[in-house]
Amino acid sequence: MRTSTQGTTKRSTRITGRTRWLAPLLAAPLLLSSCGGGGTSGPQDGAPAEDTGSTESTTGTTGTTAVRVADTAGMPSAFLQYGVNEGFFETEGLDVTVDVSIGGAAAVPAVVNGETQFAGSNTVSAILAASKGLPITIVAAGTRTVADPAEDFARIVASSSSGIEDVSDLEGATIAVNTLENINDVVIMTLMEDAGADRTQVKFAEMGFSDMLPAVANGQVDGALLIEPFVTMAVDQGAVEVASPYAESRADMMVGTYMTSEDYAAENPEVVEAFQRGIDATGQAIAEDPDAFREALPEVTTIEPDLAGQIHLPVWNATVDEETLQFLNERMVRYGLLDEEITVEDIVTPAAH
């Protein structure tokens, strides 16, 4: 799969002891497809929420305002469900239902069409949506990187037989990402450029996170950009840690965002502010007691307790980082994802600054 930059040679990426990689992955698709807890969990298979036919909030069963929030399966939706289960949103007068989605880009139409009031998305998906004229606005930040790249929740990993040890070795490699032409392409090319490598010589293959480790194991790809819990699973099975792409691209990178439609934000400012406070309270609680969140992960996902105790957690802070937005905005133009930069201030709700 992996070739030199001239494309004249090939390296084998088939891994010895392949069954060691595959055995713990038999149940892996379940790890990122569940978000239970209370009576607030949404569809468990990533299906879209039922169409309410309106962006207007409704009254919940306890006199709270009922809102639906689509969030990416895995740690993002687990974070949100944890906040719901702990009562942080109810305290703010919200009855939140979490709808698990396959990714930020898939959640954008649901917000625009009024199927959900809010949606979690990676930052690049939000910028792309705005660049296409979709009427969305960012109301809060989602996942952020930690200060120490070695402790971050995302890694580029490769098989021990691939010959890939650092970012410069990615020339001629094929790397699995969960969505093409999105944030993972941007951060990988950023790291390659910073390392003096030719970013045009890396190829990307789109696949779900649960499919990536088997693909690395059987030589289908040379490496993968993984998030937790798959990072810890990969390392436990002998994968080479190449880089922490988010944390090393930009310190304190705002990887995730929460968005709503422009109309909903304009018509429901109190609900938006209550949602922001709920996000912030959840993030603060996890920062103060990460062990409590780890203990809850088997309840809000199907991550086993032992694995929950090992994985690296992101940082959550509701305040939107416009410097990250501008950094990614510029890189997206540089790498051909955008024709021209957008004005990032225009896509952030004032209360989120």
C-alpha positions in Angstrom: 0.0 0.0 0.0 2.7 2.5 1.0 4.9 3.7 -1.8 7.8 6.0 -2.1 7.2 9.6 -3.2 8.1 8.5 -6.7 5.7 5.6 -6.5 8.4 3.1 -7.6 8.5 0.8 -4.5 6.0 -0.7 -2.2 6.2 -1.7 1.4 4.2 -4.5 3.0 2.0 -3.3 5.8 0.6 -6.8 6.7 1.0 -7.3 10.5 2.2 -10.5 12.1 0.0 -11.7 14.9 -3.0 -10.3 13.1 -5.5 -12.0 15.4 -4.1 -10.1 18.4 -5.4 -6.9 16.7 -8.7 -8.3 15.6 -9.9 -10.2 18.7 -10.8 -7.2 20.8 -12.4 -5.5 17.9 -15.2 -8.0 17.3 -17.4 -5.8 19.5 -15.8 -2.5 18.5 -18.7 -1.3 16.3 -20.8 -1.2 19.5 -18.4 1.1 21.3 -19.4 4.1 19.3 -23.0 3.3 18.6 -24.6 3.6 22.0 -25.7 6.5 24.2 -28.0 5.4 26.9 -29.1 6.7 30.2 -32.3 7.8 31.7 -35.2 8.5 29.4 -33.3 11.0 27.3 -31.2 8.9 24.9 -32.0 9.2 21.2 -31.7 6.6 18.4 -28.9 4.1 19.2 -28.0 3.3 15.6 -27.2 6.8 14.4 -30.6 7.2 12.8 -31.9 10.8 12.4 -34.3 12.2 14.9 -38.0 12.2 14.1 -38.9 15.3 12.2 -40.7 17.7 14.5 -41.7 19.8 11.6 -40.5 23.0 13.4 -37.5 24.6 15.0 -39.7 25.7 17.9 -38.9 24.3 21.3 -41.7 22.4 23.1 -42.5 22.1 26.8 -41.0 19.0 28.5 -42.8 16.8 30.9 -41.5 18.7 33.9 -42.2 22.2 32.6 -38.7 22.4 31.1 -38.1 23.3 27.5 -37.6 20.1 25.4 -34.7 20.2 22.9 -33.1 17.5 20.7 -29.3 17.5 20.3 -27.6 15.4 17.6 -24.1 14.5 18.6 -21.3 12.3 17.2 -21.3 8.7 18.5 -18.6 8.1 21.0 -17.0 10.5 23.4 -18.9 13.6 22.2 -22.3 12.0 22.7 -21.1 10.4 26.0 -20.2 13.9 27.3 -23.6 15.3 26.4 -25.5 12.3 27.9 -23.4 12.5 31.1 -24.5 16.2 31.5 -28.1 15.2 30.9 -27.9 12.3 33.4 -26.2 14.5 36.0 -29.0 17.1 35.7 -26.9 20.0 34.5 -29.3 20.8 31.6 -32.4 20.3 33.7 -31.0 22.8 36.2 -31.0 25.3 33.3 -34.6 24.5 32.4 -33.9 22.1 29.5 -35.2 18.6 28.8 -32.5 17.3 26.5 -32.8 14.3 24.2 -29.5 13.1 22.7 -29.7 11.8 19.1 -26.5 9.8 18.2 -25.2 10.7 14.8 -22.4 9.2 12.7 -20.6 12.5 12.4 -20.8 16.3 12.5 -21.5 16.7 8.8 -24.4 14.3 9.0 -26.0 16.4 11.8 -25.9 19.7 9.9 -29.0 19.0 7.7 -31.0 18.1 10.8 -30.3 21.4 12.4 -31.1 23.4 9.2 -34.3 21.5 8.7 -35.4 21.8 12.3 -35.3 18.1 13.1 -33.0 18.9 16.0 -32.5 22.2 17.8 -28.7 21.7 18.3 -26.0 19.5 16.8 -22.4 18.7 17.7 -20.0 19.0 14.8 -16.3 19.1 14.3 -15.1 22.7 13.6 -14.2 22.1 9.9 -17.7 20.8 9.2 -19.2 23.9 10.7 -17.0 26.1 8.6 -17.8 24.1 5.4 -21.5 24.4 6.2 -21.3 28.2 6.6 -19.2 28.5 3.4 -22.0 26.9 1.5 -24.5 29.4 2.7 -26.2 27.1 5.2 -27.9 29.2 7.9 -26.0 27.8 10.9 -24.4 29.5 13.9 -22.0 28.1 16.4 -23.3 28.4 20.0 -20.7 26.6 22.0 -17.4 24.8 21.8 -17.2 21.0 22.0 -14.1 18.9 22.5 -10.7 20.5 22.9 -7.2 19.2 23.0 -5.2 18.8 26.2 -2.0 20.7 26.9 0.3 17.6 26.6 0.1 16.0 23.1 1.0 12.6 24.6 -2.2 12.7 26.7 -4.5 13.8 23.9 -7.5 11.8 22.8 -6.5 11.4 19.1 -3.5 9.8 17.5 -2.2 8.8 14.1 -1.2 5.2 14.5 0.5 2.7 12.1 1.4 -0.9 12.2 4.9 -1.9 13.5 5.8 -3.3 10.1 4.8 -0.3 8.0 8.0 1.6 8.5 6.1 4.7 9.6 7.6 6.1 12.7 7.1 9.9 12.4 5.1 12.4 10.3 7.7 12.6 7.6 7.2 8.9 6.9 3.6 9.6 5.8 4.8 10.5 2.3 3.5 7.8 0.0 1.2 6.4 2.8 -2.5 5.8 2.8 -4.1 6.9 6.0 -7.7 6.1 7.1 -9.9 9.0 8.2 -13.5 8.9 9.2 -14.5 11.7 6.7 -12.7 12.8 3.6 -11.9 16.5 3.0 -12.5 17.4 6.6 -10.6 18.2 9.8 -8.4 15.1 9.7 -7.1 15.8 6.3 -6.3 19.4 7.5 -4.4 18.4 10.6 -2.4 15.6 8.9 -1.3 17.9 6.1 -0.5 20.6 8.6 1.8 18.3 10.5 3.5 17.1 7.3 4.1 20.6 6.1 5.5 21.6 9.5 7.8 18.6 9.4 9.1 19.5 5.9 7.3 16.6 4.3 5.4 16.7 1.0 1.8 16.8 2.0 0.6 16.1 -1.5 2.1 12.6 -1.2 -0.3 11.3 1.4 -3.5 9.6 0.5 -6.7 9.3 2.5 -9.2 6.4 2.8 -12.6 7.0 4.3 -13.9 4.5 6.8 -15.6 4.3 10.2 -13.4 4.3 13.3 -14.4 0.7 14.2 -13.1 -0.5 10.8 -9.8 1.3 11.0 -7.7 -1.1 13.1 -8.7 -4.2 11.1 -7.8 -2.2 7.9 -4.4 -1.5 9.4 -4.0 -5.1 10.5 -4.7 -6.6 7.1 -2.6 -4.0 5.1 -5.6 -2.2 3.5 -4.2 1.1 4.8 -0.8 2.0 6.2 -2.2 3.9 9.2 -5.2 5.6 10.7 -6.2 8.7 12.6 -8.1 7.3 15.6 -9.9 8.8 18.6 -10.5 7.2 21.9 -11.3 4.5 22.8 -9.7 3.1 19.7 -6.3 4.9 20.5 -5.9 2.9 23.7 -7.0 -0.3 21.9 -4.5 0.2 19.2 -1.6 1.0 21.6 -2.5 -2.0 23.7 -2.2 -4.2 20.6 1.2 -2.9 19.6 0.5 0.0 17.2 3.1 2.7 16.6 2.0 6.1 17.8 3.1 8.5 15.1 1.6 11.8 16.2 -1.2 13.6 18.1 -2.6 15.4 15.1 -5.0 17.9 16.8 -2.8 18.9 19.7 0.4 19.1 17.6 -1.3 21.2 14.9 -2.4 23.9 17.2 -2.3 24.2 21.0 -5.7 24.2 22.7 -7.4 23.4 19.4 -11.2 23.5 19.5 -11.9 20.3 17.7 -15.7 20.3 18.2 -18.5 22.8 18.2 -22.2 22.9 18.9 -24.4 24.7 16.3 -28.0 25.6 15.8 -29.9 27.3 12.9 -29.7 31.1 12.7 -33.5 31.3 13.0 -33.6 29.2 16.1 -30.8 31.3 17.8 -32.7 34.5 16.9 -36.0 33.2 18.1 -34.8 31.4 21.3 -31.9 33.3 22.8 -32.8 32.2 26.3 -32.7 28.5 25.3 -29.4 29.0 23.6 -27.9 30.6 26.7 -29.3 27.8 28.9 -27.7 25.2 26.6 -24.4 27.0 26.8 -24.5 27.0 30.6 -25.4 23.3 30.6 -22.4 22.5 28.3 -20.1 24.6 30.5 -21.3 23.0 33.7 -20.8 19.5 32.3 -17.3 20.4 31.2 -16.4 21.8 34.6 -17.7 18.8 36.4 -15.6 16.4 34.3 -12.5 18.6 34.8 -13.0 18.6 38.5 -13.8 14.8 38.8 -12.7 12.9 35.6 -12.9 9.6 37.5 -16.7 10.1 37.9 -17.0 10.5 34.2 -14.9 7.5 33.5 -17.1 5.5 35.9 -20.2 6.6 34.0 -18.8 5.8 30.5 -20.0 2.1 30.7 -23.5 3.4 31.4 -23.6 6.0 28.6 -21.6 3.9 26.1 -20.7 0.2 25.8 -17.1 0.9 26.7 -16.0 -1.7 29.3 -14.9 -0.3 32.7 -11.3 -1.4 32.3 -11.0 0.5 29.0 -12.8 3.5 30.4 -10.2 3.8 33.1 -7.4 3.9 30.6 -8.5 6.2 27.8 -7.4 9.8 27.3 -10.1 12.4 27.8 -10.6 15.6 25.9 -11.1 19.0 27.5 -14.5 20.6 27.3 -15.1 24.4 27.6 -18.2 26.1 26.2 -16.4 29.3 25.1 -15.8 29.4 21.4 -12.2 29.9 20.3 -12.2 32.1 17.2 -8.4 31.7 16.8 -9.0 28.0 16.1 -11.7 28.9 13.7 -9.4 31.3 11.8 -6.5 28.8 11.9 -8.6 26.1 10.3 -10.2 28.6 7.9 -6.9 29.6 6.5 -5.6 26.0 6.3 -8.8 24.9 4.5 -8.2 27.5 1.8 -4.5 26.5 1.6 -5.3 22.8 1.2 -8.2 23.3 -1.3 -11.2 22.6 1.0 -12.4 26.2 0.5 -12.1 28.6 -2.4 -11.9 31.6 -0.1 -11.9 32.3 3.6 -15.2 33.0 5.4 -15.5 35.7 8.1 -15.4 33.5 11.2 -17.0 36.1 13.5 -20.1 35.9 11.4 -20.8 32.3 12.3 -20.5 32.6 16.1 -23.5 33.5 18.2 -22.5 36.6 20.2 -23.1 35.0 23.6 -20.6 32.3 22.7 -17.6 34.6 22.5 
